[in-house]
């Protein structure tokens, strides 16, 4: 596995945040059940949709970045969160990742439930 300089890791993380914030409206995320599709592929089994603040993430530090406040994250469907997708405000693909990269109170969600997580944390090791 490659190893990167901390400054390079922070630059890569900031590029993700900048991509989420690229549109005029705030970026969003989807929490999903099942197996992720190929990069940027169609979404199925969308359990939760939420909206980031703008800016979406705090400045990268210690080889990770933490999301700012997230709003409107109600559960639309019952299931087990296995992966997530980040998109900009125009719904353009930015990144997919595993649920294990998030801070979740539980990966099991029930339709109508709200506030299923604290924030999204992306670390340099996830790149």
C-alpha positions in Angstrom: 0.0 0.0 0.0 1.4 3.4 -0.9 2.3 5.9 1.9 1.8 9.6 1.4 3.2 12.8 2.9 0.7 14.5 5.4 0.5 17.6 3.2 -0.4 15.6 0.2 -3.1 13.7 2.1 -4.6 17.0 3.3 -4.6 18.3 -0.3 -6.4 15.2 -1.5 -9.0 15.5 1.3 -9.5 19.1 0.5 -10.1 18.2 -3.2 -12.9 15.9 -2.1 -14.5 18.7 0.0 -14.1 21.2 -2.8 -15.8 18.8 -5.2 -18.7 18.3 -2.8 -19.0 22.2 -2.5 -18.6 22.8 -6.3 -22.2 23.6 -7.1 -24.2 26.7 -6.1 -26.3 24.6 -3.7 -24.9 22.5 -0.8 -23.6 19.0 -1.5 -25.5 15.9 -0.4 -24.9 12.3 0.6 -26.7 9.1 0.3 -26.5 6.2 2.8 -27.3 2.9 1.1 -27.9 -0.8 1.6 -26.3 -3.5 -0.6 -23.2 -3.7 -2.7 -21.8 -0.4 -4.2 -22.0 -0.2 -8.0 -19.0 0.5 -10.2 -17.6 4.0 -9.7 -20.4 6.5 -10.1 -23.0 3.9 -11.0 -26.7 4.0 -10.5 -28.0 4.2 -6.9 -30.4 1.6 -5.5 -31.6 0.9 -2.0 -31.3 4.5 -0.8 -32.0 4.5 2.9 -31.0 8.0 3.9 -30.5 11.3 2.0 -28.9 14.3 3.8 -27.6 17.7 2.9 -24.2 19.1 4.0 -23.6 22.6 5.3 -21.7 24.9 2.9 -18.8 24.4 3.3 -19.3 20.7 3.7 -16.2 19.8 5.7 -13.8 21.3 8.2 -10.3 22.0 7.0 -8.3 18.7 6.9 -6.1 18.1 9.9 -4.3 15.0 11.4 -4.8 13.2 8.0 -8.6 13.4 8.2 -11.5 15.7 7.7 -14.8 15.9 9.5 -18.1 17.2 8.1 -19.8 20.3 9.3 -23.4 20.1 10.3 -25.7 17.8 8.2 -29.4 18.5 7.8 -32.5 16.7 6.6 -31.2 13.2 7.1 -34.4 11.2 7.6 -34.6 7.6 6.9 -36.8 6.8 3.9 -36.4 3.0 3.9 -35.7 0.3 6.5 -32.4 -1.5 6.0 -28.7 -1.8 6.9 -26.3 1.0 5.8 -23.4 -0.6 4.0 -22.0 2.2 2.0 -22.4 5.9 1.1 -22.1 8.3 -1.8 -21.0 12.0 -1.8 -22.4 14.3 -4.5 -22.3 18.0 -5.2 -25.4 20.1 -5.0 -26.2 19.3 -8.7 -26.0 15.5 -7.8 -22.7 15.0 -9.6 -20.8 12.0 -8.3 -17.8 12.8 -6.0 -17.0 9.7 -4.1 -18.3 6.4 -2.7 -17.2 4.8 0.6 -18.0 2.1 3.1 -20.3 2.7 6.1 -17.4 1.8 8.4 -15.8 5.1 7.4 -18.7 7.0 9.1 -19.6 7.7 12.7 -23.0 6.1 13.0 -25.1 5.4 16.1 -26.2 2.2 14.2 -26.0 0.9 10.7 -29.5 -0.5 11.1 -32.2 2.1 10.3 -36.0 2.1 10.3 -38.1 4.2 7.9 -39.1 7.5 9.6 -36.1 7.5 12.0 -34.0 10.7 12.1 -30.6 11.6 13.3 -28.8 8.3 12.6 -25.3 9.7 12.7 -23.1 12.4 14.1 -21.0 13.3 11.2 -18.9 12.0 8.3 -15.2 11.5 8.8 -12.9 10.8 5.9 -9.4 9.7 6.7 -6.3 9.7 4.5 -6.3 5.9 4.8 -9.7 5.9 2.9 -8.3 7.5 -0.2 
